[in-house]
Amino acid sequence: MSFTDKYTKAFKYLLPAPFTIAVALTIITFLIALVTTKPATDGILTYSTQLLKFWESGIWNSGLMIFAMQMMLMLVLGHVLALTKPVNKIISLAVKRCNNTAKAAALVTLLTVLVSLFNWGLGLIFGAIFARKVAEHATQLKLKINYPLIGAAGYSGLMVWHGGLSGSSLAKVAEPGHLREMMTGIISESEIALLPEKISYWETVGSNMNLFVIALLIIVLPAAMYWIGKRSKATIINVTNAESEEEINTIEGAEKLDHSMIFSLFFGGVVLCYIGYKVVADYNYDLLKFFNPNNINLLLFSLAIIFHKNVYSFLKAIDKAIGGASGILIQFPLYFGIMGLMKSSGLVTDISGFFVDVSNETTYPIFTFLSAGLVNIFVPSGGGQWAVQGPIIVQAASDLGISLPKSIMALAYGDQLTNMLQPFWALPLLGITGLRAKEILPYTLFLMVIGTLIYITGLLIF
């Protein structure tokens, strides 16, 4: 049995479904809080009831529920946009240049990374469709390629997304008041007053450190995949065209409005013009200030409506995309419950105190990066991870006097890195490409090693 076979078997044996993990983490957090934070004057039953109340208040926290909806829309609308004809045409044009494994691996990686820096849902499906199209192109021309390597290239965007415009933590801290609301009940009012009202994209996505890291990713990842593509074994494959013509039925009455291109383009165009007005009037042409969860979703919504050209096509794409969000959607309340437990019991303060004791200005971002990578294996959602780990990072960074934007970026880097290890987000890609997790795993691990070097370099230099 090969290493990848053993690894895949071990991963399936040791890790249950992500929802089961979320339930298990809830129970573990509850027990830790019960043992370590129970006041001496309270009985076990009394304090257990109090902890359950903390948990419930976290689950139904209105601000966090809004956050969950924002992140779900970001995934679904990005997926919907990836299913449009203009995106398909871009992929088809790029596929013509993919006449061998090395060129295909490099180009798929490059474009997938660029798209994922804009939106993670779009990048995930874009990369999967691109990899599939390359395989269909190779089948048609009887070209020899390493299809699993191309599939891994299509998944590379999940290793860069959190440092881009749709990064969950970055989008959320860019909202006025989020940091202070999140830390209420954890630190004193005087300390909350010292927190910034918001952390703009200029301080995270647009920071010198992140721009340096992005430049390295754009250059090094495609080059590395080209290098391994030159040295990998290629074979003739047989992947049939996945597209099928839809049977067109007679359109009558009010259905004509559903299929009307004019209606769809008018509505989407009005929304897009309004977005342009906001960029000019509300943000003074500053695009990085414009990007926050609501504005990103509004932009994705307008583009999806326009590119699909009619409501019927748009809604069909929504039906396809919504399934990919269901597993994450139901996990969010549990992670919010964990946050409620940690926040109200004082567990956040204890954990952040530990980090303060063992860290300094140089090592803290590295510890944050490594811990975020570990947490992501069990909490495969950037939004859920921010809900659980965010308060710890904010408090520890504040106590140590370390740059808060850099600390948040360290979390983002760690969270996205181990997506190359955790197969959860690969499921849509595997479904589209027909590949198996163990086939792409050797190459995603290769990407993870390179990513680790790039991210640690950025954290140490800046």
Secondary structure, 3 states (H helix, E strand, C coil): CCHHHHHHHHHHHHCCCHHHHHHHHHHHHHHHHHHHHCCCCCCHHHHHHHHHHHHHHHHCCHHHHHHHHHHHHHHHHHHHHHCCHHHHHHHHHHHCCCCCHHHHHHHHHHHHHHHHHHCHHHHHHHHHHHHHHHHHHHHHHCCEECHHHHHHHHHHHHHCHHHCCCCHHHHHHCCCCHHHHHHECCECHHHHHHCCCCCCCCCCCCCHHHHHHHHHHHHHHHHHHHHHHHHCCCEECCCCCCCCCCCCCCCCCCHHHHCCHHHHHHHHHHHHHHHHHHHHHCCCCCHHHHCCHHHHHHHHHHHHHHHHCCHHHHHHHHHHHHHHHHHHHHHHHHHHHHHHHHHHHCHHHHHHHHHHHHCCCCHHHHHHHHHHHHHHHHCCCHHHHHHHHHHHHHHHHHHHCCCHHHHHHHHHHHHHHHHHCCHHHHHHHHHHHCCCHHHHHHHHHHHHHHHHHHHHHHHHHC
